[in-house]
């Protein structure tokens, strides 16, 4: 089993990763520190808004929450 994360940039482009559960906390912290402008969804729920506002959460979850990584990503740092 793995988690799906979706990083959404301010221009609405996105990156999907399949993340090992043992690496999820580190993956979230990495994204907050090094990808701080983009929002991050984990398994369909926003865990970090980046440059987006709290009011954008329903839109982000509606547009990107259904996406699933097809497999565990080789790299996601």
Backbone as a chain_set.jsonl record, in Angstrom:
{"seq": "XXXXXXXXXXXXXXXXXXXXXXXXXXXXXXXXXXXXXXXXXXXXXXXXXXXXXXXXXXXXXXXXXXXXXXXXXXXXX", "coords": {"N": [[0.827, -1.181, 0.0], [0.392, 2.284, -0.62], [0.532, 5.882, -0.329], [-1.196, 8.441, -2.12], [0.046, 11.447, -3.261], [-0.549, 14.783, -4.235], [0.854, 17.509, -5.624], [0.063, 20.814, -6.089], [0.6, 23.503, -8.144], [0.651, 27.148, -8.328], [-0.142, 27.879, -10.883], [-1.865, 25.931, -11.508], [-0.865, 23.579, -12.526], [0.224, 20.227, -11.811], [1.746, 17.649, -9.768], [1.992, 14.222, -9.328], [2.557, 11.733, -6.86], [3.366, 8.475, -5.686], [3.635, 7.459, -2.466], [5.516, 5.796, -0.032], [4.189, 4.627, 3.061], [5.935, 4.802, 5.28], [7.522, 6.918, 4.603], [5.93, 9.118, 4.406], [5.523, 11.291, 6.289], [8.024, 12.621, 6.185], [8.003, 13.292, 3.49], [5.881, 15.121, 3.362], [6.908, 17.166, 5.026], [9.207, 17.85, 3.573], [8.004, 18.926, 1.259], [6.696, 21.146, 2.356], [8.874, 22.691, 3.103], [10.6, 22.885, 0.811], [9.038, 23.029, -1.425], [7.288, 25.078, -0.979], [5.397, 26.841, -2.069], [3.434, 25.428, -3.366], [0.303, 23.704, -3.104], [-0.487, 20.79, -1.159], [-1.907, 17.668, -1.441], [-2.958, 14.769, 0.237], [-3.962, 11.603, -0.328], [-6.345, 12.645, -1.377], [-7.068, 14.772, 0.303], [-6.438, 18.099, 1.362], [-3.42, 18.883, 2.874], [-1.658, 20.86, 3.154], [-1.658, 24.223, 2.271], [0.014, 25.95, 0.828], [0.582, 28.601, -1.418], [-2.077, 28.94, -1.86], [-5.368, 29.804, -0.612], [-7.344, 29.216, 2.387], [-9.949, 29.188, 1.558], [-9.738, 28.084, -0.932], [-9.545, 25.373, -0.617], [-11.857, 23.551, -0.954], [-12.108, 23.663, -3.797], [-9.588, 22.713, -4.647], [-9.626, 20.093, -3.598], [-11.81, 19.097, -4.981], [-10.994, 19.26, -7.692], [-8.559, 17.824, -7.761], [-8.59, 15.781, -5.92], [-9.521, 13.251, -6.642], [-7.517, 12.024, -8.037], [-5.13, 9.396, -8.448], [-2.066, 7.849, -7.736], [-0.488, 5.653, -9.979], [1.32, 3.795, -9.139], [3.909, 3.093, -6.722], [6.133, 5.757, -6.381], [9.42, 6.149, -7.717], [11.231, 8.146, -6.928], [10.668, 10.891, -4.79], [11.532, 13.07, -3.468]], "CA": [[0.0, 0.0, 0.0], [1.097, 3.562, -0.644], [-0.317, 7.071, -0.336], [-1.104, 9.317, -3.277], [0.16, 12.869, -2.973], [-0.664, 15.642, -5.406], [1.336, 18.865, -5.397], [-0.588, 21.709, -7.059], [1.262, 24.8, -8.259], [-0.261, 28.285, -8.465], [-0.658, 27.906, -12.262], [-2.76, 24.771, -11.546], [-0.177, 22.354, -12.914], [0.354, 19.375, -10.632], [2.672, 16.506, -9.775], [1.457, 13.108, -8.54], [3.529, 10.763, -6.367], [2.975, 7.366, -4.823], [4.591, 7.581, -1.368], [5.531, 4.751, 0.985], [3.711, 5.151, 4.337], [7.063, 5.112, 6.17], [8.162, 8.155, 4.134], [4.928, 10.162, 4.203], [5.777, 12.473, 7.117], [9.176, 13.308, 5.614], [7.579, 13.83, 2.2], [5.089, 16.322, 3.653], [7.822, 18.2, 5.534], [10.026, 18.284, 2.434], [7.194, 19.788, 0.408], [6.472, 22.41, 3.062], [10.123, 23.446, 3.131], [11.246, 23.086, -0.487], [7.986, 23.28, -2.429], [6.383, 25.799, -0.089], [4.354, 27.579, -2.775], [2.367, 24.582, -3.902], [-0.569, 22.988, -2.173], [-0.226, 19.354, -1.141], [-3.002, 16.796, -1.051], [-2.609, 13.383, 0.547], [-5.146, 10.751, -0.459], [-7.515, 13.444, -1.698], [-7.324, 15.839, 1.268], [-5.381, 19.104, 1.461], [-2.681, 18.893, 4.145], [-0.871, 22.092, 3.145], [-2.25, 25.089, 1.239], [0.994, 26.697, 0.045], [0.126, 29.954, -1.74], [-3.531, 28.958, -1.946], [-6.039, 30.209, 0.629], [-8.24, 28.227, 2.996], [-11.162, 29.165, 0.728], [-9.457, 27.282, -2.129], [-9.485, 23.941, -0.298], [-12.871, 22.75, -1.659], [-11.785, 23.6, -5.223], [-8.438, 21.823, -4.805], [-10.044, 18.712, -3.347], [-12.72, 18.711, -6.058], [-10.251, 19.1, -8.955], [-7.397, 16.932, -7.7], [-8.761, 14.751, -4.894], [-9.821, 11.941, -7.219], [-6.33, 11.483, -8.701], [-4.415, 8.334, -7.747], [-0.79, 7.427, -8.335], [-0.639, 4.287, -10.476], [2.276, 2.908, -8.462], [4.852, 3.76, -5.815], [7.117, 6.54, -7.145], [10.815, 5.809, -7.425], [11.766, 9.256, -6.158], [9.684, 11.932, -4.503], [12.151, 14.086, -2.601]], "C": [[0.878, 1.254, 0.0], [0.068, 4.689, -0.648], [-0.124, 7.811, -1.65], [-0.981, 10.748, -2.794], [0.094, 13.623, -4.291], [-0.203, 17.032, -4.992], [0.784, 19.765, -6.488], [0.087, 23.077, -7.002], [0.246, 25.907, -8.505], [-0.83, 28.421, -9.877], [-1.559, 26.708, -12.555], [-2.134, 23.524, -12.171], [0.04, 21.535, -11.651], [1.324, 18.225, -10.866], [2.096, 15.455, -8.847], [2.596, 12.191, -8.124], [2.822, 9.667, -5.591], [4.029, 7.262, -3.732], [4.415, 6.438, -0.358], [5.049, 5.331, 2.316], [4.829, 5.531, 5.311], [7.74, 6.428, 5.814], [7.207, 9.341, 4.079], [5.215, 11.419, 5.021], [6.944, 13.291, 6.563], [8.843, 13.949, 4.28], [6.775, 15.124, 2.395], [6.001, 17.45, 4.114], [8.733, 18.736, 4.431], [9.243, 19.266, 1.567], [6.906, 21.131, 1.064], [7.716, 23.291, 3.02], [10.682, 23.806, 1.773], [10.28, 23.341, -1.629], [6.882, 24.108, -1.775], [5.263, 26.554, -0.794], [3.199, 26.724, -3.24], [1.55, 23.946, -2.783], [-0.217, 21.511, -2.241], [-1.457, 18.622, -0.636], [-2.44, 15.415, -0.78], [-3.905, 12.584, 0.54], [-6.423, 11.579, -0.581], [-7.822, 14.607, -0.777], [-6.14, 16.799, 1.33], [-4.744, 19.041, 2.846], [-1.819, 20.138, 4.271], [-1.377, 22.951, 1.997], [-1.23, 25.83, 0.391], [0.518, 28.12, -0.169], [-1.389, 30.055, -1.877], [-4.12, 29.363, -0.597], [-6.895, 29.061, 1.173], [-9.522, 28.092, 2.161], [-10.984, 28.325, -0.534], [-9.499, 25.781, -1.871], [-10.583, 23.138, -1.002], [-12.587, 22.598, -3.156], [-10.632, 22.632, -5.467], [-8.844, 20.368, -4.63], [-10.985, 18.207, -4.439], [-11.964, 18.414, -7.355], [-9.209, 17.995, -8.912], [-7.554, 15.756, -6.735], [-9.014, 13.356, -5.425], [-8.592, 11.275, -7.848], [-5.642, 10.435, -7.831], [-3.127, 8.006, -8.491], [-0.942, 5.978, -8.784], [0.281, 3.281, -9.784], [3.121, 3.746, -7.504], [5.9, 4.492, -6.661], [8.529, 6.128, -6.743], [11.486, 6.895, -6.599], [10.666, 10.273, -5.94], [10.243, 12.968, -3.538], [12.592, 15.238, -3.423]], "O": [[1.974, 1.26, 0.561], [-1.11, 4.475, -0.934], [0.965, 7.812, -2.223], [-1.805, 11.216, -2.008], [0.605, 13.173, -5.317], [-0.798, 17.656, -4.113], [1.005, 19.518, -7.673], [0.137, 23.72, -5.954], [-0.901, 25.627, -8.856], [-1.893, 29.017, -10.053], [-1.967, 26.49, -13.696], [-2.816, 22.511, -12.329], [0.042, 22.079, -10.547], [1.667, 17.885, -11.998], [1.75, 15.756, -7.705], [3.492, 11.9, -8.917], [1.813, 9.903, -4.928], [5.196, 7.004, -4.027], [3.307, 6.16, 0.101], [5.461, 6.435, 2.675], [4.681, 6.478, 6.083], [8.457, 6.995, 6.637], [7.62, 10.451, 3.743], [5.151, 12.521, 4.477], [6.861, 14.517, 6.483], [9.342, 15.03, 3.967], [6.975, 16.1, 1.672], [5.875, 18.578, 3.637], [8.997, 19.936, 4.366], [9.761, 20.316, 1.186], [6.878, 22.154, 0.381], [7.608, 24.512, 2.912], [11.188, 24.913, 1.587], [10.68, 23.823, -2.688], [5.695, 23.865, -1.993], [4.259, 26.877, -0.158], [2.104, 27.232, -3.483], [2.041, 23.69, -1.684], [0.289, 21.032, -3.255], [-1.979, 18.909, 0.442], [-1.549, 14.948, -1.489], [-4.826, 12.861, 1.309], [-7.446, 11.262, 0.026], [-8.752, 15.367, -1.046], [-4.985, 16.374, 1.347], [-5.433, 19.132, 3.863], [-1.309, 20.443, 5.349], [-1.512, 22.467, 0.873], [-1.582, 26.304, -0.689], [0.096, 28.784, 0.778], [-1.923, 31.158, -1.999], [-3.452, 29.275, 0.433], [-7.13, 28.066, 0.488], [-10.103, 27.01, 2.074], [-11.968, 27.9, -1.139], [-9.488, 24.995, -2.819], [-10.268, 22.114, -1.607], [-12.799, 21.525, -3.721], [-10.689, 21.821, -6.391], [-8.452, 19.509, -5.42], [-10.961, 17.026, -4.783], [-12.257, 17.432, -8.037], [-8.993, 17.304, -9.907], [-6.735, 14.837, -6.739], [-8.751, 12.374, -4.732], [-8.628, 10.084, -8.156], [-5.583, 10.58, -6.61], [-3.109, 7.901, -9.717], [-1.474, 5.157, -8.037], [0.05, 2.073, -9.836], [3.036, 4.974, -7.5], [6.489, 3.896, -7.563], [8.794, 5.802, -5.586], [12.232, 6.594, -5.668], [9.828, 10.488, -6.815], [9.483, 13.665, -2.866], [13.139, 16.203, -2.889]]}, "num_chains": 1, "name": "protein.A"}
